[in-house]
């Protein structure tokens, strides 16, 4: 039986693989469109529609790149936040255990010294 952590890691890895494939497909599609536009521009360099399409495609690339960068940075931040939260929760749990231990030790010492 797999632990929840292992299952979540497997889901995350699958998700990342799918995203990588989607990103590769996007780059391949973009490369194809650029190649076609470059051919059209070479054939008719004064064609205003083709030139506008090339500019538009460049703007789309920048927009998509910014979205992908934002997504990647957000995921990295969330990952760091989760790690920090888990570290804090572990420290809190350890502190509570230590407090409980010390309280028992105080009680034991009080019984020994009859205070």
Backbone torsions as a table, in degrees:
resi	resn	phi	psi	omega
1	UNK	NA	126.2	-177.5
2	UNK	-78.9	144.4	175.8
3	UNK	-76.1	163.1	179.4
4	UNK	-61.8	-38.5	-179.9
5	UNK	-61.5	-45.5	-179.8
6	UNK	-63.6	-43.3	179.0
7	UNK	-61.9	-43.3	179.7
8	UNK	-66.2	-38.1	177.3
9	UNK	-64.1	-41.2	178.7
10	UNK	-64.0	-41.4	177.8
11	UNK	-63.2	-43.0	179.9
12	UNK	-63.0	-43.3	179.2
13	UNK	-63.7	-41.0	177.7
14	UNK	-63.7	-43.1	179.2
15	UNK	-60.5	-43.4	-179.7
16	UNK	-65.8	-37.3	178.1
17	UNK	-64.9	-42.6	179.2
18	UNK	-63.8	-43.7	179.5
19	UNK	-63.1	-40.3	178.4
20	UNK	-61.4	-42.7	177.7
21	UNK	-63.6	-40.6	178.3
22	UNK	-64.9	-41.6	177.7
23	UNK	-63.1	-42.0	177.6
24	UNK	-63.0	-41.1	178.1
25	UNK	-63.8	-41.7	177.8
26	UNK	-60.0	-46.4	-178.8
27	UNK	-65.2	-37.7	177.7
28	UNK	-65.1	-44.0	178.0
29	UNK	-62.4	-43.0	179.9
30	UNK	-63.6	-42.8	178.5
31	UNK	-61.1	-42.5	178.4
32	UNK	-61.4	-47.2	-179.5
33	UNK	-62.6	-41.0	178.6
34	UNK	-63.5	-42.5	179.8
35	UNK	-61.2	-45.3	179.7
36	UNK	-64.4	-44.5	-180.0
37	UNK	-63.1	-39.4	178.4
38	UNK	-63.0	-39.2	177.0
39	UNK	-63.9	-43.8	179.6
40	UNK	-63.6	-41.6	179.2
41	UNK	-65.7	-35.1	178.4
42	UNK	-67.6	-36.8	179.7
43	UNK	-72.5	-41.4	-178.4
44	UNK	-136.8	80.7	-175.9
45	UNK	-64.6	-19.5	-179.3
46	UNK	-96.0	3.5	-179.5
47	UNK	-72.5	111.1	-175.6
48	UNK	-64.5	-37.5	-179.6
49	UNK	-63.6	-43.9	179.7
50	UNK	-65.1	-41.7	179.0
51	UNK	-64.3	-39.2	177.5
52	UNK	-67.0	-38.0	176.7
53	UNK	-62.5	-40.2	179.6
54	UNK	-64.3	-43.3	177.8
55	UNK	-63.4	-43.3	179.9
56	UNK	-62.4	-42.3	179.1
57	UNK	-63.8	-38.3	176.2
58	UNK	-62.6	-43.7	177.7
59	UNK	-63.8	-39.7	178.5
60	UNK	-63.0	-40.6	179.8
61	UNK	-61.9	-45.5	-180.0
62	UNK	-62.3	-43.6	179.8
63	UNK	-61.4	-48.4	-179.4
64	UNK	-65.2	-40.5	177.7
65	UNK	-60.9	-42.9	178.4
66	UNK	-63.3	-40.8	177.1
67	UNK	-62.3	-44.5	179.9
68	UNK	-65.2	-39.8	178.0
69	UNK	-64.3	-43.0	178.5
70	UNK	-61.0	-44.0	179.5
71	UNK	-61.0	-47.5	-178.9
72	UNK	-63.5	-42.7	178.6
73	UNK	-66.2	-38.8	178.4
74	UNK	-63.8	-44.2	179.5
75	UNK	-64.0	-39.0	178.3
76	UNK	-64.8	-41.1	178.8
77	UNK	-64.5	-46.1	179.5
78	UNK	-61.5	-39.1	178.7
79	UNK	-62.5	-43.8	179.0
80	UNK	-65.9	-41.0	177.9
81	UNK	-60.7	-43.9	179.5
82	UNK	-63.0	-41.4	178.8
83	UNK	-62.7	-45.5	179.0
84	UNK	-63.1	-40.5	178.6
85	UNK	-62.7	-45.9	179.7
86	UNK	-63.1	-38.8	177.3
87	UNK	-63.5	-43.5	179.6
88	UNK	-65.5	-41.2	178.9
89	UNK	-65.1	-39.4	177.5
90	UNK	-65.2	-43.2	178.5
91	UNK	-63.4	-40.7	178.5
92	UNK	-62.8	-45.3	179.4
93	UNK	-61.6	-44.7	179.0
94	UNK	-63.6	-39.2	178.7
95	UNK	-64.7	-43.4	179.4
96	UNK	-63.3	-40.1	177.5
97	UNK	-63.9	-41.7	179.7
98	UNK	-65.2	-41.2	177.5
99	UNK	-61.3	-45.6	179.0
100	UNK	-61.4	-42.1	177.5
101	UNK	-59.7	-47.1	-178.0
102	UNK	-67.5	-35.7	176.7
103	UNK	-64.2	-40.6	176.2
104	UNK	-64.1	-39.4	178.6
105	UNK	-64.2	-40.8	177.5
106	UNK	-62.0	-45.7	178.4
107	UNK	-60.1	-43.7	-179.8
108	UNK	-62.0	-44.3	179.7
109	UNK	-66.1	-37.3	176.9
110	UNK	-64.3	-39.7	177.9
111	UNK	-65.8	-38.2	179.0
112	UNK	-66.2	-37.0	-176.6
113	UNK	-97.2	1.3	178.6
114	UNK	57.8	42.5	179.0
115	UNK	-90.2	NA	NA
